[in-house]
Amino acid sequence: MSQDSALELVRQNAELNARIATLTRALSQAEAFTKLSAGVVHDLRNAFHVTLLAAEGLHATVEAPEALELAETIMTAAEHGASLSRDLLALASRKTCAPRS
């Protein structure tokens, strides 16, 4: 093997190592963002559940048609938010499969 060929292999190896390091940093950042996002979505889901419980309690205690309608609107919105947050948490918890060789 000539000295030029060896130097070219060393250069290519250094480039590949730099690309691997860049991709590893990007993956680490993506994983950190996913964990942070899952935590935020979990907290939002809890807030939606509290809102839903409060609206259900309100619905059970009021008699005025306008108040009942408002409580139902709040319950519908809270249920929708809780459903979206469940979907987002499910998406965040999916495990990626390793490629098969």
Secondary structure, 3 states (H helix, E strand, C coil): CCHHHHHHHHHHHHHHHHHHHHHHHHHHHHHHHHHHHHHHHHHHHHHHHHHHHHHHHHHHHCCCHHHHHHHHHHHHHHHHHHHHHHHHHHHHHCCCCCCCC
